[in-house]
Amino acid sequence: MYVHLKNIVRKVIPQKLLFKYEEDLRNLLYPFYQGDTCECNICKAKLKKFEKIETGDLLCPRCGSLPRTRRLNKLLDEKFLKDGFTVLDFSPSRSQYRKLKKNKKIEYFATDFENEFLADYHFDITSIGVENNKFDLIICYHILEHIIEDMLAMKELFRVLKPKGKIIIQTPFLGETIYEDYSINTPELRLKHFGQKDHVRIYAAQGLENRLKDVGFKTEILQFSKNDYLGLSDNELVILAWKDEYAKTSKSLEYSI
């Protein structure tokens, strides 16, 4: 039912209007899913089930969040988001944007370079138009696999991050080495080799961690297990990166999420 209705709505409603009224449209669906088996930690919907979509991901029918967004939200709420923080968020999901935009205790910079997401800024990640040491927290989720000059992007992230600041990074991870070939330069070839028309590489977690270290970051790969109640995936990897000044002021970080 969900996929069928989504396809109809996309055909008849322009994207700009769909984004504007998405919450109202999803609220119409909510009674069909309401229950007590699981819960979305972003919109707080109590559900009979999450909707399994064509990718295999479990989607919240009320706010549209995916497992990776709900994991990120859990990390932010429990570990990394603090009052007074200046936060840079690259191409956030719509559910994440709406939640963080309402948080008046932070200064939130949501950015999307190509106007495909809800955002208030249009920063080029390879040349971020702000001063040095601007942000306490940067969210870089499923961005770097789209960027040809990824090392330049990482240098910019390092530049604009405050001392003691942190970056939460995720991409699709596969294998033990980074797979990239810049002769693969058409949408069709990129889909075949990298799994998506606008991807330019496939990262291995260790390979991305090494590149982050090469530009000056300290890093840690975090691995998380499945959570059926929140609809979170098993063996999910997230990379935490921070400047050396932060590493000197903290003996250890504990992750139990």
C-alpha positions as CSV (number, residue, x, y, z in Angstrom):
1,M,0.0,0.0,0.0
2,Y,2.7,2.5,1.0
3,V,4.8,2.1,-2.2
4,H,1.7,2.3,-4.4
5,L,0.4,5.5,-2.7
6,K,3.9,7.0,-2.8
7,N,4.2,6.5,-6.6
8,I,0.8,8.1,-7.1
9,V,1.6,11.1,-5.0
10,R,4.9,11.7,-6.7
11,K,3.2,11.7,-10.1
12,V,0.6,14.3,-9.2
13,I,2.2,16.6,-6.7
14,P,5.3,18.7,-7.6
15,Q,8.3,18.1,-5.3
16,K,8.2,21.6,-3.7
17,L,4.6,21.1,-2.7
18,L,5.2,17.5,-1.6
19,F,8.0,18.7,0.8
20,K,5.7,21.4,2.1
21,Y,2.8,19.2,2.9
22,E,4.6,15.9,3.5
23,E,3.9,15.8,7.2
24,D,0.2,16.3,6.6
25,L,0.1,13.6,4.0
26,R,2.0,11.1,6.2
27,N,-0.3,11.9,9.2
28,L,-3.1,10.5,7.0
29,L,-1.3,7.2,6.8
30,Y,-0.4,7.0,10.5
31,P,-3.7,5.4,11.7
32,F,-3.0,2.4,9.5
33,Y,0.3,1.7,11.1
34,Q,-0.4,2.8,14.7
35,G,0.5,0.2,17.3
36,D,2.9,-0.6,20.1
37,T,5.4,-3.0,18.5
38,C,8.0,-0.4,17.5
39,E,8.7,3.3,17.7
40,C,10.4,6.0,15.6
41,N,12.7,8.0,17.8
42,I,12.5,11.0,15.5
43,C,8.7,11.6,15.3
44,K,7.9,9.5,18.3
45,A,5.3,7.5,16.3
46,K,4.2,4.2,18.0
47,L,3.9,1.7,15.2
48,K,2.7,-1.8,14.5
49,K,5.6,-2.1,12.1
50,F,8.0,-0.1,10.0
51,E,7.4,-0.2,6.2
52,K,9.9,-2.3,4.4
53,I,10.8,-0.6,1.2
54,E,12.4,-1.8,-2.0
55,T,16.0,-1.4,-0.7
56,G,15.2,-3.6,2.3
57,D,15.3,-0.6,4.7
58,L,12.7,-0.1,7.4
59,L,11.0,3.3,6.8
60,C,8.9,5.2,9.3
61,P,5.6,5.8,7.5
62,R,4.8,8.9,9.6
63,C,8.1,10.9,9.1
64,G,9.9,8.9,6.4
65,S,13.0,8.2,8.5
66,L,15.3,5.4,7.5
67,P,17.3,3.2,9.9
68,R,20.5,5.2,9.4
69,T,18.7,8.4,10.3
70,R,17.2,6.9,13.4
71,R,20.6,5.7,14.4
72,L,22.1,9.1,13.9
73,N,19.3,10.7,15.9
74,K,20.0,8.3,18.7
75,L,23.7,9.2,18.6
76,L,22.9,13.0,18.6
77,D,20.4,12.8,21.4
78,E,22.5,10.6,23.7
79,K,26.1,11.5,22.9
80,F,26.9,14.4,20.6
81,L,24.3,17.2,20.4
82,K,24.6,19.8,23.2
83,D,23.0,23.1,24.0
84,G,24.8,26.0,22.4
85,F,26.4,24.0,19.6
86,T,26.9,25.3,16.1
87,V,25.9,22.4,13.8
88,L,26.7,21.9,10.1
89,D,24.5,19.2,8.5
90,F,25.1,18.2,4.9
91,S,22.0,17.2,2.9
92,P,20.0,16.1,5.9
93,S,17.0,13.8,5.6
94,R,13.7,15.8,5.7
95,S,12.8,14.2,9.0
96,Q,16.1,15.1,10.5
97,Y,16.0,18.7,9.1
98,R,12.6,19.3,10.6
99,K,13.6,18.0,14.0
100,L,16.9,19.9,14.3
101,K,15.4,23.1,12.7
102,K,12.9,23.2,15.6
103,N,15.7,23.0,18.2
104,K,16.2,26.5,19.4
105,K,19.1,25.6,21.7
106,I,21.5,25.1,18.8
107,E,22.6,27.1,15.7
108,Y,21.7,24.9,12.8
109,F,23.3,25.2,9.4
110,A,21.5,22.7,7.1
111,T,23.2,22.8,3.6
112,D,22.5,21.2,0.3
113,F,24.5,22.1,-2.8
114,E,22.1,21.0,-5.5
115,N,18.7,21.9,-4.0
116,E,17.5,18.3,-3.7
117,F,17.0,18.4,0.1
118,L,15.5,20.7,2.7
119,A,18.2,23.2,3.6
120,D,19.0,26.8,4.3
121,Y,22.5,27.1,2.9
122,H,24.3,25.9,-0.3
123,F,27.9,25.2,0.7
124,D,30.3,23.4,-1.6
125,I,31.9,20.8,0.7
126,T,35.2,21.3,-1.2
127,S,35.1,25.1,-0.5
128,I,32.9,25.8,2.5
129,G,32.2,29.6,2.7
130,V,32.7,30.1,6.4
131,E,35.6,31.1,8.7
132,N,38.0,28.6,10.3
133,N,37.0,26.8,13.5
134,K,33.2,27.6,13.0
135,F,31.4,24.4,14.0
136,D,31.1,22.3,17.1
137,L,29.5,19.4,15.3
138,I,29.4,18.4,11.6
139,I,27.1,15.7,10.3
140,C,28.4,14.2,7.0
141,Y,26.1,11.3,6.2
142,H,26.2,9.7,2.7
143,I,28.0,12.7,1.1
144,L,31.7,11.8,0.5
145,E,30.9,9.0,-1.9
146,H,29.4,11.7,-4.2
147,I,32.5,13.9,-4.2
148,I,35.4,13.4,-6.7
149,E,37.8,15.6,-4.7
150,D,37.1,13.9,-1.4
151,M,40.4,14.7,0.2
152,L,39.8,18.4,-0.5
153,A,36.4,18.0,1.1
154,M,38.0,16.4,4.2
155,K,40.5,19.2,4.5
156,E,37.7,21.7,4.4
157,L,35.8,19.8,7.1
158,F,39.0,19.9,9.2
159,R,39.4,23.6,8.7
160,V,35.9,24.6,9.7
161,L,35.6,22.3,12.7
162,K,36.4,23.8,16.1
163,P,39.1,22.4,18.3
164,K,37.4,19.7,20.4
165,G,34.7,19.5,17.7
166,K,33.5,16.3,16.2
167,I,32.3,15.0,12.9
168,I,29.9,12.1,12.5
169,I,30.5,10.4,9.1
170,Q,28.8,7.6,7.2
171,T,28.9,6.3,3.7
172,P,28.0,2.9,2.2
173,F,30.9,0.7,3.3
174,L,32.0,-2.4,1.4
175,G,35.1,-4.5,1.3
176,E,38.6,-3.9,2.6
177,T,39.9,-1.3,0.2
178,I,38.4,1.8,-1.5
179,Y,37.2,1.1,-5.0
180,E,37.4,4.1,-7.3
181,D,38.2,4.7,-10.9
182,Y,37.8,8.1,-12.4
183,S,37.4,6.7,-15.9
184,I,34.0,5.5,-14.7
185,N,32.3,8.8,-15.4
186,T,28.8,8.2,-16.7
187,P,25.7,7.7,-14.7
188,E,25.2,4.2,-16.3
189,L,28.8,3.1,-15.5
190,R,28.6,4.5,-12.0
191,L,25.4,2.7,-11.3
192,K,27.0,-0.6,-12.5
193,H,30.3,-0.1,-10.5
194,F,29.3,1.9,-7.5
195,G,25.7,1.1,-7.0
196,Q,24.2,4.5,-7.7
197,K,24.3,6.9,-10.7
198,D,25.9,9.8,-8.7
199,H,28.4,7.8,-6.7
200,V,32.1,8.1,-7.6
201,R,33.6,5.4,-5.3
202,I,32.8,2.7,-2.7
203,Y,34.6,3.2,0.6
204,A,35.9,0.6,2.9
205,A,35.6,1.9,6.4
206,Q,39.3,1.5,7.1
207,G,40.2,3.2,3.9
208,L,38.0,6.2,4.7
209,E,39.4,6.3,8.2
210,N,42.9,6.4,6.8
211,R,42.1,9.3,4.5
212,L,40.6,11.3,7.4
213,K,43.8,10.6,9.4
214,D,45.9,11.9,6.4
215,V,44.3,15.3,6.7
216,G,44.8,15.5,10.4
217,F,41.8,13.9,12.1
218,K,41.8,11.5,15.0
219,T,39.3,8.8,14.3
220,E,37.3,5.9,15.6
221,I,35.1,3.4,13.8
222,L,31.9,2.7,15.7
223,Q,29.9,-0.5,15.1
224,F,26.4,-0.9,16.2
225,S,24.0,-3.8,16.5
226,K,20.3,-4.4,15.5
227,N,17.5,-2.8,17.5
228,D,14.1,-4.1,16.3
229,Y,12.1,-1.7,18.5
230,L,13.7,1.3,16.8
231,G,14.1,-0.3,13.5
232,L,17.9,-0.1,13.5
233,S,20.2,-2.2,11.3
234,D,22.7,-4.7,12.4
235,N,26.5,-4.2,12.0
236,E,26.1,-0.6,11.1
237,L,29.3,1.4,10.9
238,V,29.8,5.1,11.7
239,I,33.1,7.0,11.7
240,L,33.7,9.6,14.4
241,A,36.5,12.1,13.6
242,W,37.9,14.9,15.7
243,K,40.8,17.4,15.9
244,D,43.9,16.5,17.9
245,E,43.1,19.1,20.5
246,Y,40.0,17.1,21.4
247,A,41.9,13.9,21.7
248,K,44.3,15.5,24.3
249,T,41.4,16.6,26.5
250,S,39.5,13.3,26.8
251,K,41.0,10.0,27.9
252,S,38.2,7.9,26.4
253,L,34.8,7.8,24.9
254,E,32.2,5.2,25.8
255,Y,29.7,4.0,23.3
256,S,26.8,1.9,24.4
257,I,24.2,2.9,21.9
